[in-house]
């Protein structure tokens, strides 16, 4: 499941877009269960970004940048992976949006 989500997030970055869990479900079909508990979302996204280099933003930010319900999930994933995220919601959203733009540039030619 994590490999499928990682591929979908990379594709979103190459297409210069962000995504949501609903879009990922439509895109991945049976590879992603219809409903994932937030704890399961954290597990999947932590696996997605487990090998993300420290000098690159987390692919998870492509979900957090547009999906306000994913804020807590992103915070938990980032903390689990030793990344810092501002506690302030507005500052955190700004960081996710900046990270999403960085990822879109990074994956543009990958």
PyMOL commands that set and color helices and strands:
alter all, ss='L'
color gray80, all
select helices_A, chain A and resi 2-14+21-31+38-48+61-64+68-80+89-106
alter helices_A, ss='H'
color red, helices_A
deselect
rebuild
show_as cartoon
